[in-house]
Amino acid sequence: MTNAMTGNQSENRVFVTLTGDYPNIGDALIRRRSLAWARLCGQPVAAFIGRAPDMWCRQIGLTSRDDVYQQANIRAWLVAMLRAPRGYTLVLEPGEVDLRLNQYKWEVMVLLFVIMTRFKGGRVIRPPRSLSHPSRALTFLHKLGLQLSTVNLWRESDSRRLVGMGRVVPDIAFSESPYGDKSPSRHRLLISLRGLRPRPSAAWEEAVRRLAHEQGLSITCVAQVRQDEIRTAELATALGGECVDFGNRDDIEQEQLLRGMYAEATMVISDRLHVLILAALGGCLPCEVVPTPSSKVRTHFQAAGILGITQDAENASSTEMLKFLHSVLNRREEIRAGVTAAHEQLKTIESQIIAVPSQAARKDPNFVQR
């Protein structure tokens, strides 16, 4: 990749932050999409990746033509901003923003990036995000940055209500191109659960086995995040299904394998947001049936206009869970239409972001400004 100190500059220069939770295929997916948004705003791209490994850079689509800054060169990143022509664009990374007090150094640094960009007549774009563990002090600091930003997008409504500005839109992962045959002749029932949450009950296992038997589906337990591999193996043994962990594959190879399986599956049962979205883009029905689910999947799919795919399995009988799973299967066309609509909405937003801050875009009442 281009040496961060010698990359060329242009009037359309773009800076983008692309740190994240690595290795994590879902986190890589949404940063790959935000990098694509950044490229729509201009070239060349100068990316700050923090302590990310080389694999992360390849996963998210950085190339040898990009200027890449790691944690050790954060000062060089700031100097590049100072030296950049006026009017450049800063695109902040999407995903979950942790506002606990121990994150204050990063939050202060991001505010500095924003102030510097606005001082130089640039625009600041925040792709769809959500806030977690909001402390009062860091929420105040975050709101200062939002007020200085050009576009503020949220991937669920609770964060929007907390800060009082911006627009709620589908998670940026929905902007990934749909893939896979949408014919009903799919033969897999996929399971992908977090390893750090309680294991589902025997009644849950019975409901899953009964659904697979009734629909003529083979059960496949898959891991999209490495820390879920133990749980994946446990469930495959309990359900009599196939286990697909990472094995000797790297994250890029694992994502490609999983895409193929999502394209062969009727339904995926998961409590991971980006397992559900990536599978849904492959034509697979997303469904969350787990004990005491967090609100994350429900609220994020609600922002995409897709309701009723989550059930709390904590005290549900196998018959109740099976009935719910059937209800999701019966809404196949409705849910797939919702996925398509979420994708198209984000493609419209992409075109609006390219237009920032043109007069034509400013006159559009549905424009995505703060």
C-alpha positions as a printed NumPy array, in Angstrom:
array([[  0.   ,   0.   ,   0.   ],
       [  1.084,   3.554,  -0.617],
       [  3.447,   4.941,   1.986],
       [  1.334,   7.13 ,   4.239],
       [  3.835,   9.944,   4.094],
       [  4.152,  10.167,   0.32 ],
       [  0.636,   9.634,  -1.061],
       [ -0.48 ,  12.24 ,  -3.579],
       [ -3.311,  14.655,  -2.893],
       [ -6.163,  16.082,  -4.941],
       [ -9.144,  18.352,  -4.589],
       [-11.294,  15.268,  -3.958],
       [ -9.156,  13.783,  -1.202],
       [-10.999,  11.517,   1.251],
       [-10.017,  10.479,   4.765],
       [-11.702,   7.47 ,   6.359],
       [-11.406,   5.707,   9.739],
       [-11.524,   1.916,   9.468],
       [-10.592,   0.518,  12.856],
       [-12.706,  -2.339,  14.16 ],
       [-13.177,  -5.64 ,  15.961],
       [-10.851,  -7.995,  14.131],
       [-11.077, -10.751,  13.289],
       [-14.818, -10.367,  12.688],
       [-16.409, -10.935,   9.278],
       [-19.417,  -8.733,  10.128],
       [-17.268,  -5.803,  11.215],
       [-15.159,  -6.188,   8.079],
       [-18.312,  -6.236,   5.948],
       [-19.656,  -2.912,   7.192],
       [-16.269,  -1.228,   6.946],
       [-15.869,  -2.526,   3.417],
       [-19.159,  -0.827,   2.61 ],
       [-18.159,   2.46 ,   4.277],
       [-14.884,   2.404,   2.33 ],
       [-16.988,   2.035,  -0.822],
       [-18.978,   5.101,   0.257],
       [-15.726,   6.98 ,   0.834],
       [-14.518,   6.124,  -2.672],
       [-17.74 ,   7.558,  -4.084],
       [-16.803,  10.888,  -2.476],
       [-13.424,  11.104,  -4.199],
       [ -9.888,   9.789,  -4.517],
       [ -7.302,   9.124,  -3.232],
       [ -8.352,   7.517,   0.054],
       [ -6.313,   7.962,   3.225],
       [ -7.362,   5.297,   5.753],
       [ -6.649,   5.164,   9.48 ],
       [ -6.81 ,   1.495,  10.557],
       [ -5.474,   1.628,  14.123],
       [ -3.866,  -1.69 ,  15.085],
       [ -5.52 ,  -3.747,  12.371],
       [ -3.528,  -6.62 ,  10.776],
       [ -2.844,  -7.005,   7.049],
       [ -5.714,  -9.475,   6.711],
       [ -8.144,  -6.748,   7.815],
       [ -6.881,  -4.425,   5.085],
       [ -7.497,  -7.065,   2.429],
       [-10.917,  -7.94 ,   3.865],
       [-12.223,  -4.392,   3.727],
       [-10.85 ,  -3.66 ,   0.265],
       [ -7.854,  -1.397,   0.812],
       [ -5.387,  -1.545,  -2.096],
       [ -1.849,  -0.53 ,  -2.931],
       [ -3.205,   2.778,  -4.278],
       [ -4.493,   3.826,  -0.838],
       [ -2.587,   5.646,   1.889],
       [ -2.84 ,   3.555,   5.062],
       [ -2.069,   4.875,   8.535],
       [ -1.68 ,   2.575,  11.51 ],
       [ -1.829,   3.502,  15.195],
       [  1.875,   4.364,  15.235],
       [  1.367,   7.005,  12.51 ],
       [ -1.659,   8.802,  13.92 ],
       [  0.346,  12.045,  13.989],
       [  1.149,  11.598,  10.302],
       [ -2.613,  11.165,   9.681],
       [ -3.262,  14.513,  11.365],
       [ -0.449,  16.18 ,   9.412],
       [ -1.922,  14.806,   6.165],
       [ -5.254,  16.413,   7.065],
       [ -3.562,  19.719,   7.781],
       [ -1.746,  19.63 ,   4.438],
       [ -4.737,  18.439,   2.396],
       [ -6.461,  20.933,   0.075],
       [ -9.558,  22.588,   1.514],
       [-12.863,  20.852,   1.078],
       [-11.788,  17.243,   1.633],
       [-14.199,  14.619,   3.004],
       [-13.921,  12.682,   6.272],
       [-15.915,   9.431,   6.485],
       [-16.076,   7.899,   9.964],
       [-16.472,   4.145,  10.37 ],
       [-19.934,   2.611,  10.834],
       [-21.083,   0.216,  13.534],
       [-21.333,   0.384,  17.293],
       [-19.804,   3.388,  19.095],
       [-18.805,   2.63 ,  22.692],
       [-19.367,   5.695,  24.896],
       [-18.06 ,   4.307,  28.178],
       [-15.676,   6.626,  29.995],
       [-12.66 ,   4.434,  29.21 ],
       [-13.136,   5.327,  25.526],
       [-12.578,   9.051,  26.083],
       [ -9.184,   9.188,  24.32 ],
       [-10.635,   7.913,  21.035],
       [-13.726,  10.102,  21.328],
       [-11.541,  13.189,  21.869],
       [ -9.389,  12.172,  18.898],
       [-12.432,  11.783,  16.626],
       [-13.694,  15.208,  17.708],
       [-10.287,  16.619,  16.756],
       [-10.571,  14.976,  13.304],
       [-14.015,  16.527,  12.86 ],
       [-12.988,  20.026,  13.998],
       [ -9.967,  19.989,  11.7  ],
       [-12.078,  18.878,   8.737],
       [-14.747,  21.524,   9.279],
       [-12.068,  24.217,   9.843],
       [-10.711,  23.378,   6.404],
       [-14.13 ,  23.643,   4.78 ],
       [-14.6  ,  19.893,   4.515],
       [-17.584,  17.636,   5.122],
       [-17.947,  14.908,   7.755],
       [-20.053,  11.85 ,   6.967],
       [-21.102,   9.366,   9.654],
       [-22.463,   6.151,   8.07 ],
       [-25.168,   4.211,   9.969],
       [-24.088,   3.789,  13.589],
       [-25.452,   2.966,  17.035],
       [-24.404,   4.013,  20.53 ],
       [-23.624,   1.591,  23.356],
       [-23.047,   2.12 ,  27.096],
       [-23.56 ,   5.9  ,  26.825],
       [-21.974,   7.747,  29.743],
       [-23.175,  11.31 ,  30.294],
       [-19.764,  12.892,  29.668],
       [-18.956,  11.045,  26.453],
       [-22.502,  11.449,  25.132],
       [-22.072,  15.22 ,  25.532],
       [-18.715,  15.055,  23.736],
       [-20.198,  12.897,  20.994],
       [-23.051,  15.34 ,  20.438],
       [-20.544,  18.155,  19.896],
       [-19.045,  16.145,  17.067],
       [-22.481,  15.385,  15.637],
       [-23.384,  19.076,  15.553],
       [-20.263,  19.747,  13.484],
       [-20.873,  16.856,  11.097],
       [-22.518,  17.125,   7.686],
       [-24.39 ,  13.805,   7.625],
       [-25.407,  11.766,  10.697],
       [-26.996,   8.367,  10.103],
       [-28.234,   5.877,  12.712],
       [-28.958,   2.191,  12.278],
       [-31.553,   2.07 ,  15.088],
       [-33.91 ,   4.581,  16.651],
       [-32.778,   4.488,  20.31 ],
       [-29.473,   6.186,  19.45 ],
       [-31.284,   8.812,  17.386],
       [-33.574,   9.6  ,  20.327],
       [-30.605,   9.856,  22.692],
       [-28.802,  12.542,  20.683],
       [-31.781,  14.251,  19.044],
       [-30.325,  14.615,  15.551],
       [-29.68 ,  12.605,  12.407],
       [-31.729,  10.09 ,  10.435],
       [-32.501,   6.404,  11.064],
       [-31.698,   4.138,   8.086],
       [-30.896,   0.434,   7.559],
       [-27.512,  -0.89 ,   8.673],
       [-24.887,  -0.231,   6.016],
       [-24.426,  -3.998,   5.511],
       [-27.72 ,  -3.934,   3.585],
       [-25.936,  -1.869,   0.913],
       [-23.886,  -4.957,  -0.021],
       [-25.063,  -6.401,  -3.34 ],
       [-27.678,  -9.161,  -2.93 ],
       [-26.55 , -12.57 ,  -4.154],
       [-27.855, -16.132,  -4.362],
       [-30.788, -17.811,  -6.085],
       [-34.108, -16.94 ,  -4.417],
       [-35.835, -20.178,  -5.432],
       [-37.547, -22.084,  -2.595],
       [-35.547, -25.271,  -3.316],
       [-32.98 , -24.63 ,  -0.612],
       [-31.822, -27.562,   1.497],
       [-30.082, -26.15 ,   4.58 ],
       [-31.205, -24.898,   7.996],
       [-28.32 , -22.851,   9.399],
       [-27.508, -22.181,  13.053],
       [-24.95 , -19.567,  14.167],
       [-25.019, -18.515,  17.832],
       [-22.752, -16.441,  20.028],
       [-20.448, -18.477,  22.201],
       [-20.58 , -16.037,  25.106],
       [-24.37 , -16.21 ,  25.649],
       [-26.368, -18.979,  27.367],
       [-26.809, -22.143,  25.357],
       [-30.421, -22.755,  24.277],
       [-32.558, -25.343,  26.072],
       [-33.471, -28.903,  25.143],
       [-36.86 , -27.552,  24.034],
       [-35.075, -25.23 ,  21.58 ],
       [-33.077, -28.137,  20.212],
       [-36.27 , -30.15 ,  19.756],
       [-37.953, -27.279,  17.883],
       [-34.971, -26.947,  15.53 ],
       [-34.839, -30.678,  14.816],
       [-38.599, -30.809,  14.201],
       [-38.446, -27.869,  11.776],
       [-35.599, -29.455,   9.835],
       [-37.439, -32.787,   9.663],
       [-40.752, -31.23 ,   8.552],
       [-39.114, -29.076,   5.871],
       [-36.661, -31.714,   4.665],
       [-33.627, -29.595,   5.593],
       [-30.136, -30.583,   6.677],
       [-28.864, -28.797,   9.808],
       [-25.553, -26.945,   9.46 ],
       [-23.964, -25.057,  12.362],
       [-21.598, -22.308,  11.183],
       [-19.206, -19.816,  12.776],
       [-18.896, -16.316,  11.317],
       [-16.792, -15.178,  14.304],
       [-13.93 , -17.296,  15.618],
       [-14.966, -16.98 ,  19.269],
       [-18.189, -18.847,  18.402],
       [-16.441, -22.012,  17.235],
       [-16.864, -23.974,  20.488],
       [-20.599, -23.218,  20.613],
       [-20.868, -24.154,  16.923],
       [-19.333, -27.571,  17.583],
       [-21.544, -28.132,  20.657],
       [-24.737, -27.409,  18.734],
       [-23.707, -29.5  ,  15.738],
       [-23.222, -32.486,  18.046],
       [-26.512, -31.884,  19.921],
       [-28.544, -31.392,  16.726],
       [-26.873, -34.095,  14.662],
       [-25.782, -31.54 ,  12.09 ],
       [-22.703, -30.505,  10.162],
       [-20.132, -28.236,  11.865],
       [-18.472, -25.528,   9.776],
       [-15.836, -23.611,  11.737],
       [-12.86 , -21.711,  10.321],
       [-10.505, -24.704,  10.156],
       [ -7.412, -23.633,   8.227],
       [ -9.291, -20.94 ,   6.304],
       [ -8.587, -17.252,   6.768],
       [-11.45 , -14.772,   7.237],
       [-11.737, -13.999,   3.516],
       [-12.004, -17.689,   2.632],
       [-14.491, -18.287,   5.466],
       [-16.735, -15.461,   4.27 ],
       [-16.799, -16.877,   0.755],
       [-17.658, -20.346,   2.08 ],
       [-20.438, -18.944,   4.273],
       [-21.906, -16.935,   1.403],
       [-22.24 , -20.177,  -0.528],
       [-24.03 , -21.812,   2.398],
       [-26.324, -18.815,   2.972],
       [-27.291, -19.066,  -0.69 ],
       [-28.255, -22.728,  -0.131],
       [-30.228, -22.184,   3.087],
       [-33.92 , -21.648,   3.692],
       [-33.407, -20.061,   7.124],
       [-30.64 , -19.041,   9.49 ],
       [-31.221, -18.896,  13.262],
       [-28.721, -16.53 ,  14.842],
       [-28.242, -13.826,  17.449],
       [-25.513, -12.105,  15.429],
       [-26.762,  -9.107,  13.463],
       [-24.421,  -9.442,  10.511],
       [-24.875, -13.19 ,  10.21 ],
       [-28.569, -12.444,   9.731],
       [-28.028,  -9.564,   7.291],
       [-25.382, -11.282,   5.16 ],
       [-27.522, -14.424,   5.008],
       [-30.626, -12.382,   4.162],
       [-28.768, -10.758,   1.258],
       [-28.192, -14.304,  -0.002],
       [-31.939, -14.966,  -0.015],
       [-31.951, -16.837,   3.308],
       [-34.662, -16.013,   5.877],
       [-33.201, -14.367,   9.019],
       [-34.576, -15.421,  12.397],
       [-33.467, -14.909,  16.018],
       [-34.805, -17.478,  18.505],
       [-32.546, -17.514,  21.567],
       [-32.845, -17.221,  25.344],
       [-33.203, -13.602,  26.53 ],
       [-32.126, -11.911,  23.285],
       [-30.709,  -8.409,  23.434],
       [-32.641,  -5.725,  21.585],
       [-29.917,  -5.349,  18.935],
       [-31.294,  -7.592,  16.201],
       [-34.885,  -6.475,  16.739],
       [-34.144,  -2.721,  16.659],
       [-31.727,  -2.876,  13.733],
       [-34.07 ,  -4.929,  11.553],
       [-36.916,  -2.624,  12.607],
       [-34.903,   0.32 ,  11.237],
       [-34.745,  -1.603,   7.957],
       [-38.535,  -2.051,   7.993],
       [-38.378,  -5.77 ,   8.818],
       [-40.402,  -6.776,  11.886],
       [-41.253,  -9.933,  13.784],
       [-38.142, -12.07 ,  13.264],
       [-37.145, -12.323,  16.962],
       [-38.524, -14.558,  19.722],
       [-37.36 , -14.975,  23.325],
       [-36.778, -18.713,  23.841],
       [-36.176, -18.443,  27.597],
       [-39.555, -19.811,  28.718],
       [-41.014, -20.933,  25.403],
       [-41.984, -24.542,  24.736],
       [-40.72 , -26.398,  21.685],
       [-44.219, -26.168,  20.184],
       [-44.314, -22.381,  20.673],
       [-40.88 , -21.966,  19.114],
       [-41.771, -24.226,  16.2  ],
       [-44.933, -22.188,  15.587],
       [-42.864, -18.999,  15.503],
       [-40.327, -20.513,  13.102],
       [-43.165, -21.525,  10.791],
       [-44.563, -17.983,  10.946],
       [-41.249, -16.638,   9.656],
       [-41.164, -19.245,   6.88 ],
       [-44.667, -18.21 ,   5.851],
       [-43.516, -14.592,   5.446],
       [-40.765, -15.47 ,   2.973],
       [-41.788, -13.043,   0.234],
       [-42.53 , -10.2  ,   2.67 ],
       [-39.15 , -10.509,   4.401],
       [-37.212, -10.807,   1.168],
       [-39.028,  -7.745,  -0.176],
       [-37.983,  -5.906,   2.994],
       [-34.336,  -6.833,   2.414],
       [-34.558,  -5.57 ,  -1.165],
       [-36.191,  -2.319,  -0.021],
       [-33.47 ,  -1.758,   2.618],
       [-30.796,  -2.279,  -0.039],
       [-32.459,   0.159,  -2.428],
       [-32.894,   2.768,   0.307],
       [-29.167,   2.676,   1.057],
       [-28.283,   2.952,  -2.63 ],
       [-30.388,   6.125,  -2.751],
       [-28.57 ,   7.466,   0.301],
       [-25.239,   6.726,  -1.402],
       [-26.222,   8.952,  -4.311],
       [-27.288,  11.694,  -1.899],
       [-23.985,  11.508,  -0.044],
       [-22.076,  11.992,  -3.291],
       [-24.08 ,  15.2  ,  -3.772],
       [-23.166,  16.711,  -0.374],
       [-23.129,  19.69 ,  -0.146],
       [-24.553,  20.67 ,  -3.544],
       [-27.5  ,  23.043,  -3.694],
       [-29.709,  20.438,  -5.377],
       [-29.245,  18.072,  -2.448],
       [-29.868,  20.803,   0.119],
       [-33.293,  21.516,  -1.435],
       [-34.406,  17.871,  -1.1  ],
       [-36.526,  17.528,   2.082],
       [-35.563,  13.844,   2.308],
       [-31.839,  14.543,   2.146],
       [-29.701,  12.885,   4.806],
       [-28.208,  15.928,   6.505],
       [-28.339,  16.272,  10.264]])
